[in-house]
């Protein structure tokens, strides 16, 4: 009788150990999936969405460069032309917050003497090389402008030049509400990825579970162009230029990872 009891107790102990081991395994498996869902069987798909980006803002910078010997005079001349250009921009409906002074730079211009070669002893030519002297000054003031009315871009470029700007640069185009265009492209990318996931699950005879992960990549488009220079001539733009901003595509790529059952 004692032997039978011991056998029963041994069997019960083995069963208990197996139950505990199985429970431990199930707990560990469930815990690992809850901590890192990507350890579960999954399927990964990629989708790409595109949306047309039509620029609605033009940006450019203009400068007034003034040279002379009298600092007060060149400052006055420069300020007069800058103020005329800024007043013109405001009269054309450009908002004050879209006009920004970027730099104000006053530099001396040096004149250098013709000196003998350095290998020649000093005094052999009868005199030492004099130091450079200030021959005048150059004042450059730069203003950045943001235009929200494309129809006026060409005329405004010509207008600021007519009022004294002798350098125009960094003409470029951008989108005011880029988030809206990105959202459109993102929605298309996710929809495409979902279709791929459903097709793959059907082909593999499995069912899609919860969405485990989503990531995206968005290359930044380059809109328009830069580098329109007037080259220092106040009347370089004699006709109103036609400005064509063109368009570009914003592309968003998404990666979706689904749990499969």
C-alpha positions in Angstrom: 0.0 0.0 0.0 2.8 2.4 0.8 4.5 1.6 -2.5 1.3 2.5 -4.4 0.9 5.7 -2.5 4.5 6.6 -3.3 3.9 5.8 -7.0 0.8 8.0 -7.0 2.6 10.8 -5.3 5.5 10.5 -7.8 3.1 10.7 -10.7 1.2 13.6 -9.2 4.5 15.4 -8.6 5.6 14.9 -12.2 2.2 16.1 -13.5 2.4 19.1 -11.2 5.9 19.9 -12.5 4.7 19.6 -16.1 1.8 21.9 -15.4 4.0 24.5 -13.8 6.5 24.3 -16.7 3.7 24.6 -19.3 2.2 27.6 -17.4 5.7 29.2 -17.1 6.2 28.7 -20.8 2.9 30.2 -21.7 3.5 33.1 -19.3 7.0 33.7 -20.8 5.7 33.5 -24.3 2.8 35.9 -23.6 5.0 38.3 -21.7 7.6 38.4 -24.4 4.9 39.2 -27.0 3.5 41.9 -24.8 6.9 43.4 -24.2 8.1 43.1 -27.8 5.2 42.4 -30.1 7.5 42.0 -33.1 8.6 38.6 -31.7 5.2 37.3 -32.8 4.8 36.0 -36.3 4.3 39.0 -38.5 4.2 40.3 -42.1 5.9 43.5 -43.3 4.7 45.5 -46.2 5.7 48.8 -47.8 3.5 51.4 -49.4 4.2 54.6 -51.4 2.0 57.6 -51.8 2.4 60.7 -53.9 0.8 64.1 -53.9 1.3 67.1 -56.2 3.0 70.0 -54.4 2.1 73.3 -56.1 4.2 76.2 -54.5 2.2 79.1 -53.2 5.0 81.2 -51.7 7.9 82.9 -53.5 11.0 84.0 -51.5 13.9 86.1 -52.6 16.5 88.5 -51.2 17.6 91.8 -52.5 20.5 94.1 -51.6 21.5 97.7 -52.0 25.3 98.0 -52.4 26.7 101.5 -52.1 30.3 102.6 -52.5 32.0 105.9 -51.6 34.5 107.8 -49.5 32.2 109.5 -47.1 30.6 107.1 -44.6 27.7 109.4 -43.7 26.9 110.0 -47.4 26.9 106.3 -48.4 24.8 105.4 -45.4 22.3 108.1 -46.4 22.2 107.0 -50.0 21.9 103.3 -49.0 19.1 104.0 -46.5 17.1 106.0 -49.0 17.1 103.3 -51.6 16.3 100.5 -49.1 13.5 102.5 -47.6 12.1 103.2 -51.1 12.2 99.5 -51.9 10.5 98.5 -48.6 7.8 101.2 -49.0 7.2 99.9 -52.5 6.8 96.3 -51.2 4.3 97.4 -48.6 2.3 99.4 -51.2 2.1 96.2 -53.2 0.4 94.4 -50.3 3.5 92.6 -48.9 2.9 92.2 -45.1 5.3 93.7 -42.7 6.1 90.3 -41.2 7.1 89.0 -44.7 9.9 91.6 -45.0 13.0 91.0 -42.9 16.4 92.8 -42.9 19.0 90.0 -43.0 22.3 92.0 -42.9 23.8 95.4 -42.7 27.5 95.3 -43.6 29.9 98.2 -43.8 33.5 97.4 -44.9 36.5 99.5 -45.9 38.1 99.1 -49.4 41.8 99.0 -49.3 44.3 100.2 -51.9 47.6 98.4 -52.1 50.9 99.8 -53.4 53.0 98.0 -55.9 56.0 96.7 -53.9 59.3 95.1 -54.9 59.7 91.3 -54.6 60.2 90.1 -51.0 63.6 88.7 -51.9 65.0 92.2 -52.7 66.6 93.9 -49.7 64.6 96.7 -48.2 65.9 100.1 -49.3 67.4 98.8 -52.6 64.6 100.5 -54.5 65.0 103.6 -52.3 61.9 103.1 -50.1 60.1 100.5 -48.0 56.7 99.2 -49.2 53.9 101.4 -47.6 51.0 99.8 -45.8 47.6 99.5 -47.6 45.4 102.6 -47.3 41.6 102.9 -47.1 40.4 104.1 -50.5 36.7 104.1 -49.6 33.9 102.1 -48.1 31.3 99.6 -49.3 27.9 99.4 -47.5 25.7 96.4 -48.3 22.2 96.0 -46.8 20.2 92.8 -47.6 16.4 92.3 -47.2 14.6 89.0 -47.4 11.0 89.0 -48.9 8.2 86.5 -48.8 5.5 86.8 -51.5 2.2 85.1 -51.2 0.8 86.4 -54.5 2.6 84.7 -57.4 1.0 87.0 -59.9 3.1 89.9 -58.6 6.4 88.1 -58.3 7.8 89.4 -61.6 6.6 92.9 -61.3 7.9 93.1 -57.7 11.4 91.9 -58.7 11.5 94.6 -61.3 10.0 97.2 -58.9 12.7 96.8 -56.2 15.4 97.1 -58.8 13.9 100.3 -60.2 14.0 101.7 -56.7 17.7 101.1 -56.1 18.3 97.4 -55.4 21.3 96.3 -57.4 21.5 92.6 -56.3 18.8 90.0 -56.2 19.4 86.4 -55.2 18.0 83.2 -53.6 14.8 83.2 -55.5 13.0 80.0 -54.4 9.5 78.6 -54.0 7.8 76.7 -51.1 4.5 75.5 -49.8 2.7 77.4 -47.0 0.7 74.3 -45.8 3.1 71.5 -46.4 1.4 69.3 -43.8 -1.8 69.1 -45.9 0.0 67.8 -48.9 2.0 65.3 -46.8 -1.2 64.0 -45.2 -2.6 63.3 -48.6 0.5 61.4 -49.7 0.6 59.5 -46.4 -3.0 58.4 -46.7 -2.3 57.0 -50.2 0.8 55.2 -48.9 -1.0 53.5 -46.0 -3.9 52.5 -48.2 -1.5 50.9 -50.6 0.4 49.1 -47.8 -2.9 47.7 -46.4 -3.9 46.3 -49.8 -0.5 44.6 -50.1 -0.8 43.1 -46.5 -4.3 41.7 -47.2 -3.1 40.2 -50.5 -0.1 38.6 -48.9 -2.1 37.2 -46.0 -4.6 35.7 -48.4 -1.9 34.1 -50.5 -0.3 32.6 -47.4 -3.6 31.4 -46.0 -3.3 33.4 -42.8 -5.2 36.2 -41.2 -4.0 39.7 -40.3 -3.9 40.6 -36.7 -3.2 43.9 -35.0 -0.9 46.5 -36.5 2.4 46.2 -34.7 4.5 49.0 -36.2 4.4 51.8 -38.7 7.2 54.0 -39.9 7.7 56.4 -42.8 10.3 58.2 -44.9 9.7 61.5 -46.6 12.3 62.9 -48.9 12.2 66.7 -49.0 11.5 68.1 -52.5 13.4 70.9 -54.0 11.0 73.4 -55.5 11.8 76.1 -58.0 15.3 77.5 -58.3 17.8 79.8 -56.6 20.4 82.3 -57.7 18.8 85.1 -59.7 21.4 87.9 -59.7 21.2 91.4 -60.9 24.9 91.7 -61.0 25.3 95.2 -59.5 23.4 97.1 -62.2 20.4 99.1 -61.0 18.5 98.9 -64.3 19.4 95.2 -65.2 15.7 94.3 -65.2 14.1 96.5 -67.8 11.1 94.2 -68.5 8.9 92.4 -66.0 10.2 88.8 -65.9 7.8 85.8 -66.1 8.2 83.7 -63.0 7.1 80.1 -63.3 7.2 78.2 -60.0 6.4 74.8 -61.5 5.3 71.9 -59.3 6.8 68.8 -57.7 5.7 65.6 -56.1 5.8 64.9 -52.4 6.4 61.2 -51.9 6.0 59.4 -48.6 6.9 55.7 -48.1 5.5 53.8 -45.1 6.4 50.4 -43.6 3.6 48.5 -41.9 4.2 45.4 -39.7 1.1 43.3 -39.0 0.7 40.4 -36.6 -0.5 37.3 -38.4 -2.7 34.6 -36.9 
